[in-house]
Amino acid sequence: MNVINVMMFGGRRCGKTSVIAAMKGCFQNVFGENTNLDIAISDMATMDVIDEKNTEISQYFANKTRSIVMNKSYAAT
């Protein structure tokens, strides 16, 4: 199996972990179970942080009861 190493660069709190968590969370849905593709994280502490972030993202969208509505008069200014 081929391995691709990925490293995320960016400042603190810019969303690196959120991006990785979102990728890991929907990886099988995008690529399917019948492929040889997988996301593997060898560091269990990092894996725990990513799993927590994925849970946080899921809860945010599951509990969302309102959306943003753009006010046309405000947008024109």
C-alpha positions as a Markdown table, in Angstrom:
| # | Residue | x | y | z |
|---|---|---|---|---|
| 1 | Met | 0.0 | 0.0 | 0.0 |
| 2 | Asn | 1.3 | 3.5 | -0.8 |
| 3 | Val | 1.6 | 6.0 | 2.0 |
| 4 | Ile | 1.2 | 9.7 | 1.7 |
| 5 | Asn | 2.3 | 11.8 | 4.7 |
| 6 | Val | 0.4 | 15.0 | 5.3 |
| 7 | Met | 1.6 | 17.9 | 7.4 |
| 8 | Met | -0.7 | 20.9 | 8.2 |
| 9 | Phe | 0.9 | 24.3 | 8.6 |
| 10 | Gly | -0.8 | 27.4 | 10.0 |
| 11 | Gly | -1.2 | 29.6 | 13.0 |
| 12 | Arg | -2.9 | 28.6 | 16.2 |
| 13 | Arg | -6.6 | 28.3 | 16.1 |
| 14 | Cys | -6.9 | 28.6 | 12.3 |
| 15 | Gly | -8.7 | 25.3 | 11.8 |
| 16 | Lys | -6.0 | 22.7 | 11.0 |
| 17 | Thr | -7.5 | 20.1 | 13.4 |
| 18 | Ser | -11.0 | 20.8 | 12.2 |
| 19 | Val | -10.0 | 20.2 | 8.6 |
| 20 | Ile | -8.3 | 16.9 | 9.4 |
| 21 | Ala | -11.3 | 15.8 | 11.6 |
| 22 | Ala | -13.7 | 16.6 | 8.8 |
| 23 | Met | -11.6 | 14.7 | 6.2 |
| 24 | Lys | -11.4 | 11.7 | 8.5 |
| 25 | Gly | -15.1 | 11.9 | 9.4 |
| 26 | Cys | -16.3 | 11.6 | 5.8 |
| 27 | Phe | -13.5 | 9.8 | 4.2 |
| 28 | Gln | -15.3 | 6.5 | 3.7 |
| 29 | Asn | -18.4 | 8.3 | 2.4 |
| 30 | Val | -16.3 | 10.0 | -0.3 |
| 31 | Phe | -14.0 | 7.2 | -1.4 |
| 32 | Gly | -16.1 | 4.1 | -0.4 |
| 33 | Glu | -15.2 | 1.1 | 1.6 |
| 34 | Asn | -14.0 | -0.9 | -1.4 |
| 35 | Thr | -10.8 | 1.1 | -1.9 |
| 36 | Asn | -7.3 | 0.7 | -0.4 |
| 37 | Leu | -7.5 | 4.3 | 0.9 |
| 38 | Asp | -7.4 | 4.9 | 4.6 |
| 39 | Ile | -6.5 | 7.7 | 7.0 |
| 40 | Ala | -4.2 | 6.3 | 9.7 |
| 41 | Ile | -2.8 | 8.3 | 12.6 |
| 42 | Ser | -0.1 | 6.5 | 14.6 |
| 43 | Asp | -0.2 | 8.8 | 17.6 |
| 44 | Met | -3.1 | 7.9 | 19.9 |
| 45 | Ala | -3.1 | 11.3 | 21.6 |
| 46 | Thr | -3.5 | 13.1 | 18.3 |
| 47 | Met | -6.2 | 10.6 | 17.3 |
| 48 | Asp | -8.1 | 11.4 | 20.5 |
| 49 | Val | -8.0 | 15.1 | 19.7 |
| 50 | Ile | -9.2 | 14.6 | 16.2 |
| 51 | Asp | -12.0 | 12.3 | 17.4 |
| 52 | Glu | -13.1 | 15.0 | 19.9 |
| 53 | Lys | -13.0 | 17.7 | 17.2 |
| 54 | Asn | -15.1 | 15.5 | 14.9 |
| 55 | Thr | -17.7 | 15.0 | 17.7 |
| 56 | Glu | -17.7 | 18.8 | 18.3 |
| 57 | Ile | -18.3 | 19.5 | 14.6 |
| 58 | Ser | -21.1 | 16.9 | 14.4 |
| 59 | Gln | -22.8 | 18.3 | 17.5 |
| 60 | Tyr | -22.6 | 21.8 | 16.1 |
| 61 | Phe | -24.5 | 20.9 | 13.0 |
| 62 | Ala | -26.9 | 18.5 | 14.8 |
| 63 | Asn | -27.9 | 21.2 | 17.3 |
| 64 | Lys | -28.2 | 24.0 | 14.8 |
| 65 | Thr | -31.7 | 25.5 | 15.0 |
| 66 | Arg | -31.2 | 28.8 | 13.1 |
| 67 | Ser | -29.3 | 30.0 | 10.1 |
| 68 | Ile | -27.8 | 33.3 | 8.9 |
| 69 | Val | -30.2 | 35.5 | 7.0 |
| 70 | Met | -28.6 | 38.3 | 4.9 |
| 71 | Asn | -30.4 | 41.6 | 5.2 |
| 72 | Lys | -30.5 | 43.0 | 1.7 |
| 73 | Ser | -30.5 | 46.6 | 2.7 |
| 74 | Tyr | -27.5 | 46.1 | 5.0 |
| 75 | Ala | -25.6 | 44.2 | 2.2 |
| 76 | Ala | -26.0 | 47.1 | -0.2 |
| 77 | Thr | -24.1 | 49.5 | 2.1 |
